[in-house]
């Protein structure tokens, strides 16, 4: 594919079956697995030609590896609650995380950097079986930060657990050991797995917290207003880059997005240039002095209201989000839109 592009500057859709005689290992997996790889490749090239992003490249073997196949007339199944069967590979013993009901559509098997295998199963179920949450009339504004992870307009602060920072000393110690070992040796591979397990532990802690908090917010509120954050631009600040990466705002917002669609809730994102931290949530006066991050509380020169920086910002985000909603930017269900 790379050679074709270099010679013609065009994308040619070639099926994997064309290369089966030349590369015998392609016969070891089923045709649908190869078809999925082809679809992923086509998607990458179409994105490249449409947006002129970086040229598609092979995934590194050092990162997580995975493949997907589809269920076709029962080719993917689970028997006795502990055995998975996929084409050309039967009775794989599994530990089932939870029960599910519905038709199996796709199964993805992945191998993590710490040599653990996971199976993700896509199941078709009744849409109405998911939307169990009743609508509420509660609307909330959320300000995301580093000192506290999330601050809501009703004055609740959710702490930033700083999982990476807490494990940094142990992680650096293990990485120093790894750097001193001979590449290719069995001891180095054992140490590599130790480092990978520690990274996985940190990631699992973070994801668990984000899932619990996002579910809580979605469950308790009908409308959630957030500020659009340009995380990549913010990470260019060398002093804050590690803290911003550790707090994982983007993943949290993604979780809120898909859970809102799942449970019929509304997410409003206000523009990133909205001065939520500068405005007085009582009278609307704009205090430019609060651009300094060191100012954590301030008194409004106009009305004398005393503000906590983050709670005040969350209240402004809520007010602006409801204005966007009332203006018809997004559909409104039968709600009482009051902050």
Steps between C-alpha positions, in 0.01 A plus 500: 500500500782741586675424170178556303447838665864609443480412130147619418401731790169313497324261734424157356266267688671159499340204678714293740405182312727617217804438720402169658724292272798725559443534876377166633439635852196687367326162471529445875214743571148519360403719207286737710800581719694599186198696374492703823872576465431612144216729614727659762771554241254653250366732771853616584585574135170677431557717807853572376381613155206696638678689778867459401589364842814297562550210258357171638759272657512158659423473870799435721527147642597658831153650539171322552425248224152395395286349228125485433274248335124490440236248597358335190236233556631406842875501425552698823345354814541453875428157650456401865567864597877438487603402146524733199501366146607706201575388141807272484539511879261306724442476876715787627464502878386841627400674821169664416477851641121521491198342337341649191196429287471551127656405170883501485612719210877550540774370727835674552791323667782720626836437662630770734859602556511296821411181305137474609218414261157664498189429296252775412165386362261725309139390551181620334230561760169679528566876523218548748654247735787745561317827557378419851577837657209735545533860392569750773467876505849558637755692293863537602814682391839328532837672508795265443827578674830365632486597868156339517399271215142625461309781668123523458274802507331376819829532687626139501868438433626161379864447585781437256657175618827554304556130443813547289662737747437263790664211313778701338773410749431127464467532121832684465675235709370218279582689180857562616542126553361434153736748332808324644410151373624339178250526215360163397580329831233309694563711811436817301174356370391418856585853608317644197187315610538640853511855361205429270296361790565813703390719209190283461422534872519881478280502190242268659481720811439808286240337273312356798474844660391665175232237438357533851493880492359525146226247587413696815467829310297343219274318745421808710465770230305551180716778355876526554684811382875483437768727366667387176867447583783499246704240687775462236570872513501499880747210508756719326555666837798297624424576866145365482525237222545199730222612736261560209578159351451333839161664562364372164230758424448381141417145602261627768313719250482208255346286774241769574420529129424133436322446833281805433394349166443164666276637775331781309676789676633827351860622493558869420853616414566871519782667299849479645541878477208564738646684805333281764763574767487877450126564519311559823223240509282745699512822296700410187791739566821390323810508719809452279723467807377143545694390190779421747467138610639586843176685586275232654235734644402860435249770589296660222584874482149570366263315732730383782425129457771266626588225252689174507677505162394153384143495633440843347632372165268197517200726565590714197544188286153385604342836420667522158415139420131554575501811281640289214235235565214752510625657178426172324855381440392160633157335537327552832282237661235585761735659751488782749807690387591681816854510644 
